[in-house]
Amino acid sequence: MPEPQPWRNPRPVPPVPEIQARWRMPRGPVWLRAWWPAFLWAGLIFCMSTDAFSAEHTGWVLQPILRWLVPSLTEAQFSTIHYFIRKSAHFTEYFVFCLLLYRGVRGDRKVGALAAFGALWMWFRWRRSVQEAEIAASDAPSA
């Protein structure tokens, strides 16, 4: 009979499910798991909507970088590029927010939230066209 080695543990290793059951963290409510990214992103949007991220304050960060990349950049060119960078960032932050809202609304379901977002998109598009028609009608000269 071989002699037991002193560095070996004589007890058997517990099965993996038993270990996982002991270390499983308590999970929050299902709705919180679905919505926390949207809440976090909304907080980020709130912070980025302050004066600290206005065009006047982001320009001094972007200008040295753009001037380093393109030394012959004129002020008008910089203003145009700065404008498009800011609009792209704005579009991106709300695009991501919409995806996270979709994730929250969908939860464990797979199809209904997409239909809801489609309906909302059509509703707001219709409302905008109605408002534009009202504005055009009020601006028209009276006969």
Phi and psi in degrees as GROMACS dihedral restraints (atoms count N, CA, C in turn):
[ dihedral_restraints ]
;  ai    aj    ak    al  type     phi  dphi    fc
    3     4     5     6     1   -70.7    20    10
    4     5     6     7     1   148.5    20    10
    6     7     8     9     1   -77.4    20    10
    7     8     9    10     1   134.7    20    10
    9    10    11    12     1   -65.1    20    10
   10    11    12    13     1   142.0    20    10
   12    13    14    15     1   -84.6    20    10
   13    14    15    16     1   135.5    20    10
   15    16    17    18     1   -66.0    20    10
   16    17    18    19     1   -23.6    20    10
   18    19    20    21     1   -86.0    20    10
   19    20    21    22     1    -9.4    20    10
   21    22    23    24     1   -85.8    20    10
   22    23    24    25     1   143.1    20    10
   24    25    26    27     1   -86.1    20    10
   25    26    27    28     1   122.1    20    10
   27    28    29    30     1   -74.5    20    10
   28    29    30    31     1   -17.0    20    10
   30    31    32    33     1   -79.2    20    10
   31    32    33    34     1   145.7    20    10
   33    34    35    36     1   -73.8    20    10
   34    35    36    37     1   153.2    20    10
   36    37    38    39     1   -73.0    20    10
   37    38    39    40     1   133.9    20    10
   39    40    41    42     1   -67.2    20    10
   40    41    42    43     1   152.0    20    10
   42    43    44    45     1   -65.2    20    10
   43    44    45    46     1   154.2    20    10
   45    46    47    48     1   -57.1    20    10
   46    47    48    49     1   -45.3    20    10
   48    49    50    51     1   -59.2    20    10
   49    50    51    52     1   -34.1    20    10
   51    52    53    54     1   -66.1    20    10
   52    53    54    55     1   -41.0    20    10
   54    55    56    57     1   -65.6    20    10
   55    56    57    58     1   -44.6    20    10
   57    58    59    60     1   -62.6    20    10
   58    59    60    61     1   -38.3    20    10
   60    61    62    63     1   -64.6    20    10
   61    62    63    64     1   -34.4    20    10
   63    64    65    66     1   -73.4    20    10
   64    65    66    67     1   -32.5    20    10
   66    67    68    69     1  -102.2    20    10
   67    68    69    70     1    -1.0    20    10
   69    70    71    72     1   -64.0    20    10
   70    71    72    73     1   125.2    20    10
   72    73    74    75     1   -75.7    20    10
   73    74    75    76     1   146.1    20    10
   75    76    77    78     1   -64.4    20    10
   76    77    78    79     1   131.8    20    10
   78    79    80    81     1   -92.8    20    10
   79    80    81    82     1   145.6    20    10
   81    82    83    84     1   -76.4    20    10
   82    83    84    85     1  -179.0    20    10
   84    85    86    87     1   -59.8    20    10
   85    86    87    88     1   151.6    20    10
   87    88    89    90     1   -59.0    20    10
   88    89    90    91     1   -41.2    20    10
   90    91    92    93     1   -64.7    20    10
   91    92    93    94     1   -34.5    20    10
   93    94    95    96     1   -69.5    20    10
   94    95    96    97     1   -38.3    20    10
   96    97    98    99     1   -63.4    20    10
   97    98    99   100     1   -33.9    20    10
   99   100   101   102     1   -79.1    20    10
  100   101   102   103     1   -31.1    20    10
  102   103   104   105     1  -101.9    20    10
  103   104   105   106     1   -15.8    20    10
  105   106   107   108     1   -58.9    20    10
  106   107   108   109     1   -37.8    20    10
  108   109   110   111     1   -62.9    20    10
  109   110   111   112     1   -37.9    20    10
  111   112   113   114     1   -66.2    20    10
  112   113   114   115     1   -41.1    20    10
  114   115   116   117     1   -62.2    20    10
  115   116   117   118     1   -43.9    20    10
  117   118   119   120     1   -63.4    20    10
  118   119   120   121     1   -44.3    20    10
  120   121   122   123     1   -66.4    20    10
  121   122   123   124     1   -36.7    20    10
  123   124   125   126     1   -62.4    20    10
  124   125   126   127     1   -39.1    20    10
  126   127   128   129     1   -63.2    20    10
  127   128   129   130     1   -39.5    20    10
  129   130   131   132     1   -64.1    20    10
  130   131   132   133     1   -43.4    20    10
  132   133   134   135     1   -62.0    20    10
  133   134   135   136     1   -41.1    20    10
  135   136   137   138     1   -59.4    20    10
  136   137   138   139     1   -45.4    20    10
  138   139   140   141     1   -66.1    20    10
  139   140   141   142     1   -38.2    20    10
  141   142   143   144     1   -77.2    20    10
  142   143   144   145     1    -9.1    20    10
  144   145   146   147     1   -88.3    20    10
  145   146   147   148     1     1.9    20    10
  147   148   149   150     1   -82.2    20    10
  148   149   150   151     1   173.8    20    10
  150   151   152   153     1   -62.7    20    10
  151   152   153   154     1   -25.3    20    10
  153   154   155   156     1   -62.2    20    10
  154   155   156   157     1   -23.9    20    10
  156   157   158   159     1  -111.7    20    10
  157   158   159   160     1    24.0    20    10
  159   160   161   162     1   -74.1    20    10
  160   161   162   163     1   170.7    20    10
  162   163   164   165     1   -60.8    20    10
  163   164   165   166     1   -34.7    20    10
  165   166   167   168     1   -66.1    20    10
  166   167   168   169     1   -32.8    20    10
  168   169   170   171     1   -90.6    20    10
  169   170   171   172     1   -23.3    20    10
  171   172   173   174     1   -86.0    20    10
  172   173   174   175     1   -21.2    20    10
  174   175   176   177     1   -62.1    20    10
  175   176   177   178     1   -39.3    20    10
  177   178   179   180     1   -71.2    20    10
  178   179   180   181     1   -18.4    20    10
  180   181   182   183     1   -83.5    20    10
  181   182   183   184     1   -43.3    20    10
  183   184   185   186     1   -76.3    20    10
  184   185   186   187     1   -31.8    20    10
  186   187   188   189     1   -60.0    20    10
  187   188   189   190     1   -47.9    20    10
  189   190   191   192     1   -63.2    20    10
  190   191   192   193     1   -34.9    20    10
  192   193   194   195     1   -68.1    20    10
  193   194   195   196     1   -47.6    20    10
  195   196   197   198     1   -66.7    20    10
  196   197   198   199     1   -37.5    20    10
  198   199   200   201     1   -68.4    20    10
  199   200   201   202     1   -29.1    20    10
  201   202   203   204     1   -72.0    20    10
  202   203   204   205     1   -39.3    20    10
  204   205   206   207     1   -71.9    20    10
  205   206   207   208     1   -39.9    20    10
  207   208   209   210     1  -131.1    20    10
  208   209   210   211     1    90.2    20    10
  210   211   212   213     1   -62.3    20    10
  211   212   213   214     1   -26.0    20    10
  213   214   215   216     1   -90.7    20    10
  214   215   216   217     1    18.9    20    10
  216   217   218   219     1   -68.9    20    10
  217   218   219   220     1   126.2    20    10
  219   220   221   222     1   -84.2    20    10
  220   221   222   223     1   168.5    20    10
  222   223   224   225     1   -64.7    20    10
  223   224   225   226     1   -39.1    20    10
  225   226   227   228     1   -65.0    20    10
  226   227   228   229     1   -41.5    20    10
  228   229   230   231     1   -64.8    20    10
  229   230   231   232     1   -41.9    20    10
  231   232   233   234     1   -61.7    20    10
  232   233   234   235     1   -42.9    20    10
  234   235   236   237     1   -60.8    20    10
  235   236   237   238     1   -41.0    20    10
  237   238   239   240     1   -65.8    20    10
  238   239   240   241     1   -46.7    20    10
  240   241   242   243     1   -64.2    20    10
  241   242   243   244     1   -42.5    20    10
  243   244   245   246     1   -60.4    20    10
  244   245   246   247     1   -42.0    20    10
  246   247   248   249     1   -60.1    20    10
  247   248   249   250     1   -48.1    20    10
  249   250   251   252     1   -69.4    20    10
  250   251   252   253     1   -34.2    20    10
  252   253   254   255     1   -64.0    20    10
  253   254   255   256     1   -45.1    20    10
  255   256   257   258     1   -65.2    20    10
  256   257   258   259     1   -42.3    20    10
  258   259   260   261     1   -67.2    20    10
  259   260   261   262     1   -37.5    20    10
  261   262   263   264     1   -65.5    20    10
  262   263   264   265     1   -40.5    20    10
  264   265   266   267     1   -65.1    20    10
  265   266   267   268     1   -41.4    20    10
  267   268   269   270     1   -62.1    20    10
  268   269   270   271     1   -46.9    20    10
  270   271   272   273     1   -59.3    20    10
  271   272   273   274     1   -45.5    20    10
  273   274   275   276     1   -64.5    20    10
  274   275   276   277     1   -43.8    20    10
  276   277   278   279     1   -64.5    20    10
  277   278   279   280     1   -37.2    20    10
  279   280   281   282     1   -79.1    20    10
  280   281   282   283     1   -27.5    20    10
  282   283   284   285     1   -64.2    20    10
  283   284   285   286     1   -47.2    20    10
  285   286   287   288     1   -63.0    20    10
  286   287   288   289     1   -40.3    20    10
  288   289   290   291     1   -60.7    20    10
  289   290   291   292     1   -42.0    20    10
  291   292   293   294     1   -63.0    20    10
  292   293   294   295     1   -42.0    20    10
  294   295   296   297     1   -62.1    20    10
  295   296   297   298     1   -41.1    20    10
  297   298   299   300     1   -69.9    20    10
  298   299   300   301     1   -35.4    20    10
  300   301   302   303     1   -64.3    20    10
  301   302   303   304     1   -41.4    20    10
  303   304   305   306     1   -59.3    20    10
  304   305   306   307     1   -42.8    20    10
  306   307   308   309     1   -61.2    20    10
  307   308   309   310     1   -42.6    20    10
  309   310   311   312     1   -68.2    20    10
  310   311   312   313     1   -43.8    20    10
  312   313   314   315     1   -67.2    20    10
  313   314   315   316     1   -40.2    20    10
  315   316   317   318     1   -66.5    20    10
  316   317   318   319     1   -43.7    20    10
  318   319   320   321     1    57.8    20    10
  319   320   321   322     1  -123.2    20    10
  321   322   323   324     1   -89.9    20    10
  322   323   324   325     1    -9.3    20    10
  324   325   326   327     1   -78.6    20    10
  325   326   327   328     1   162.1    20    10
  327   328   329   330     1  -115.4    20    10
  328   329   330   331     1   -25.5    20    10
  330   331   332   333     1  -119.5    20    10
  331   332   333   334     1   -39.7    20    10
  333   334   335   336     1   -58.0    20    10
  334   335   336   337     1   -37.8    20    10
  336   337   338   339     1   -66.0    20    10
  337   338   339   340     1   -36.4    20    10
  339   340   341   342     1   -64.0    20    10
  340   341   342   343     1   -40.8    20    10
  342   343   344   345     1   -64.6    20    10
  343   344   345   346     1   -38.8    20    10
  345   346   347   348     1   -63.7    20    10
  346   347   348   349     1   -43.0    20    10
  348   349   350   351     1   -66.1    20    10
  349   350   351   352     1   -36.1    20    10
  351   352   353   354     1   -63.0    20    10
  352   353   354   355     1   -43.1    20    10
  354   355   356   357     1   -64.4    20    10
  355   356   357   358     1   -42.1    20    10
  357   358   359   360     1   -62.1    20    10
  358   359   360   361     1   -42.0    20    10
  360   361   362   363     1   -60.8    20    10
  361   362   363   364     1   -45.0    20    10
  363   364   365   366     1   -65.7    20    10
  364   365   366   367     1   -39.2    20    10
  366   367   368   369     1   -61.4    20    10
  367   368   369   370     1   -49.5    20    10
  369   370   371   372     1   -68.5    20    10
  370   371   372   373     1   -32.7    20    10
  372   373   374   375     1   -66.9    20    10
  373   374   375   376     1   -42.4    20    10
  375   376   377   378     1   -64.0    20    10
  376   377   378   379     1   -43.9    20    10
  378   379   380   381     1   -61.2    20    10
  379   380   381   382     1   -41.2    20    10
  381   382   383   384     1   -64.0    20    10
  382   383   384   385     1   -41.5    20    10
  384   385   386   387     1   -66.8    20    10
  385   386   387   388     1   -35.5    20    10
  387   388   389   390     1   -65.2    20    10
  388   389   390   391     1   -44.7    20    10
  390   391   392   393     1   -64.7    20    10
  391   392   393   394     1   -40.2    20    10
  393   394   395   396     1   -64.3    20    10
  394   395   396   397     1   -37.9    20    10
  396   397   398   399     1   -66.5    20    10
  397   398   399   400     1   -38.7    20    10
  399   400   401   402     1   -64.5    20    10
  400   401   402   403     1   -41.8    20    10
  402   403   404   405     1   -65.1    20    10
  403   404   405   406     1   -43.2    20    10
  405   406   407   408     1   -63.7    20    10
  406   407   408   409     1   -38.0    20    10
  408   409   410   411     1   -68.8    20    10
  409   410   411   412     1   -35.7    20    10
  411   412   413   414     1   -76.2    20    10
  412   413   414   415     1   -25.6    20    10
  414   415   416   417     1   -84.6    20    10
  415   416   417   418     1   -14.6    20    10
  417   418   419   420     1   -68.4    20    10
  418   419   420   421     1   142.2    20    10
  420   421   422   423     1   -67.3    20    10
  421   422   423   424     1   139.3    20    10
  423   424   425   426     1   -81.9    20    10
  424   425   426   427     1   142.9    20    10
